[in-house]
Amino acid sequence: MVYITPPNQTAPGRPSYGDAYNKILAAHRRSPLTSASSVIMLVAPDVDALCASKMLSRLFKQDDVIYTIIPVAGVEDFTRIRDELMENNELHTLVMLNVGGYVDLPSPNWFGEFRTSVTIHVIDSVRPRNLSSLFGAGENGDRILVWDDGEADKLVDEKRSWEALEYEPLPDSGDEYSDESEEEESDGLEYEGDSDAEGSRKRRLSTEPRRGKRRRLNEDDDNPPQRMTREEHDRHVARLNKYYLGGTWYGQSVASTIYTLATILERVDNDFLWLAILGLTYQYLTSRITREDYEGYHSLYYDEVSRLNPIPPGPNAGSSFLLSLNPDDVSVRATDELRFMFFRHWTLYDAMYHSSYVASKLGIWKERGRKRLTGLLAKMGFSLLQTQQSYSHMDMDLKRALVDRFSETAPEYGLVELTYPSFVRCYGYRSQPFSAADAVEGINALIDVAGGLPLEIEIEGARNGGEWFGGGRTWETPGVEGKKGKDEVRQTGSNAQNNTTTGTRDETKDHQEVPWWIKNFWTAYDALSDFEALQQSIRLSMSLHRSIIEQGTSIIDKQDIRTTRNHRVVVMTQGPKLELFSHPGVLMRLASWLVDALRDRVPTAQITTQNKRKGLPFVVACLDERKDVYTVVGVNAAMEFGDVKKNQFAMAFVEARDRCNATTRHSSFNTSIIEVRKEHIKAFLAALCEGPE
């Protein structure tokens, strides 16, 4: 077995998370070349992976392990870094967080030719995962450890089919050990790099098992294995195709995996708990897991919150439970979260106006919808002045009764799922408690637009005014002024000289511009433990959401949505914020808002039994004028909030590309994001909307 089961499912004699971590410590301590290049973390630029890396780095520091963190944006970066690591003779442990789970890691194209002393730990929430990495045996397979969440044990049929195609003789082959790699083509996704000789090579990402030297499960030459029939072969192939090509979904967050490890090591505290909660909340807010899965994990963290943060005794404990009890209070508490955007930081009206859930039910892009929103607030007894007050200045009794008032009145307007169970964290008297949803939105905004794009934010207290009172200022990354510590790698250890960011390279290299997304990665990473930076990120996220609402309402008002049989398509070719929405992360947010806002509004002429039940997915394309390409994202639709479907755009994009011979590029680990050359976009979208032949 090369996958590691969680502790509650570990059978006697099988390794668990704690054993894998102890293996890292043992390798580090017996290595004669211990340095920051010995233990390397490859981290995807998303909130979940960021939280997991923060927790794992803290565990490493506690155990005096020097390590390096390298952000990895996509397959192109992964390929380049893999080639660089190949030359690293000091490397003995590689930890990949939301990186490479669907890649055929044991193959020679990836890590099959690395030194056998290098152990690779794969902690990835993306599904499906590559079965060669999960079940592969031998020298390469045994040193690739996949940290599983319990799902691998359920893949009984898939494992049997993979083993049959990997080890057993194929039908009608002249030699059971023959190499048929040249006769069979892989159905897996392939990454196409640049046009130069080095970048244009293709690496297998998943699906078909390797057809290298065929091995047998039973190596007894006196009892050769029975050759499978053609029907059996086809059945095995169909089963693997169903697993690999059925769409993308997500399992347990990597932050939850590292929190489980910290629990085993008995090192959990509120910092670890909060980071794990952020990883889970990120998955829920980005529709990566269903409401049912979220509530299952929430119940576990609810118990942890109660264990680490007991309610203090006293007559006023209940009424002040959502307030900081003292200047040093950093406790985590459970609460019901309203589906309003930043309602603790915005005015109540703005928070509801910028909520995709409210937009879906009231249609706020129309004047009638905005009047309904005002009428709802008035019917609840809120004055116009109260709805324009920031939450921090609202009457305390009104804050306490907020959820109850909405529960009584909102269902009349179709708002029946206004709350969901969540958590908040106290930061002493520096601020009111911070919700997990707000923190996730702020960190996510830092990852997407903290740098590289000019974005104006509203000045606090200056709203809708003129020269004296209104306006805004351009966003500036907090704490970057005068710092030298930003680079594409960060090395950290227990010694004082290693507790810095290694941005001090040769003078000739210092002049090289660090990519904006790497700067954003480190800004978001620091904000996880810097409350001031986290507070500032809320302003950035507010500005980003305003831009999304403005663009979304403009698209709906101008009827720029083209509805086909199977998709809704939006193509953005001009506008004052075209540069902003050409960013994949921002464009994905816009597509998600459009899905939520129009969830209940399938055009009458397009209603069929299928799309009435499942909803129509959105395809949104935006022109990137600097690179002369279109960024295209695909988002699934579900008729109910919290209902998540497998995302099948990965293969849909590949099939559309092949049908129209378009030039495309996957620049992200998110396979529902693709870049298409400007001159090929019409043919690509036409092929995509036609569907498979």
Salt bridges, closest charged atoms under 4 A:
ASP63 OD2 - ARG267 NH1 2.83
GLU76 OE1 - ARG665 NH2 2.15
ASP77 OD1 - ARG80 NH2 3.33
ASP83 OD1 - ARG82 NH1 3.03
ASP83 OD2 - ARG201 NH2 2.44
ASP83 OD1 - ARG203 NH2 3.34
GLU84 OE2 - ARG80 NH1 3.19
ASP104 OD1 - ARG210 NH1 2.75
ASP148 OD1 - ARG129 NH2 2.53
ASP149 OD2 - ARG127 NH2 3.04
GLU151 OE1 - ARG127 NE 3.13
GLU151 OE1 - ARG129 NH2 3.56
ASP153 OD1 - ARG14 NH1 3.74
ASP157 OD1 - ARG160 NH1 2.94
GLU166 OE2 - ARG215 NH2 3.77
ASP172 OD2 - ARG230 NH2 3.62
GLU184 OE1 - ARG211 NH2 3.31
GLU190 OE1 - LYS202 NZ 3.90
GLU192 OE2 - ARG657 NH1 3.64
GLU198 OE2 - ARG201 NH2 2.61
GLU208 OE1 - ARG211 NH2 2.97
ASP221 OD1 - ARG216 NH2 2.80
ASP234 OD1 - HIS233 ND1 3.45
ASP269 OD2 - ARG58 NH2 2.44
ASP271 OD2 - ARG58 NH1 3.70
ASP271 OD1 - ARG425 NH2 2.76
GLU295 OE2 - ARG291 NE 2.74
GLU304 OE1 - ARG307 NH2 2.90
ASP329 OD2 - ARG333 NH2 2.73
GLU337 OE2 - ARG344 NH1 2.92
ASP350 OD2 - ARG463 NH2 2.48
GLU367 OE1 - ARG370 NH2 3.26
ASP397 OD1 - ARG400 NH1 3.40
GLU412 OE1 - LYS379 NZ 2.37
ASP438 OD2 - HIS345 NE2 3.28
GLU441 OE1 - HIS545 NE2 3.25
GLU441 OE1 - ARG589 NH1 3.60
ASP448 OD2 - ARG589 NE 3.20
GLU458 OE2 - ARG463 NH1 3.32
GLU458 OE2 - ARG546 NH2 3.43
GLU460 OE2 - ARG539 NH2 3.57
ASP487 OD2 - ARG505 NE 3.39
GLU488 OE1 - ARG80 NH1 3.84
GLU488 OE2 - ARG505 NH1 3.97
GLU513 OE2 - LYS519 NZ 2.74
ASP526 OD2 - LYS486 NZ 2.74
ASP526 OD1 - ARG490 NH1 2.99
GLU550 OE1 - LYS577 NZ 3.51
GLU579 OE2 - ARG626 NH1 3.87
ASP596 OD1 - ARG599 NH2 2.19
ASP600 OD2 - LYS361 NZ 3.25
ASP624 OD1 - ARG626 NE 3.59
ASP628 OD2 - ARG677 NH2 3.69
ASP643 OD2 - LYS645 NZ 3.50
ASP658 OD1 - ARG657 NE 3.10
GLU675 OE2 - LYS627 NZ 2.81
GLU675 OE1 - ARG665 NH1 3.16
GLU679 OE2 - ARG677 NE 3.76
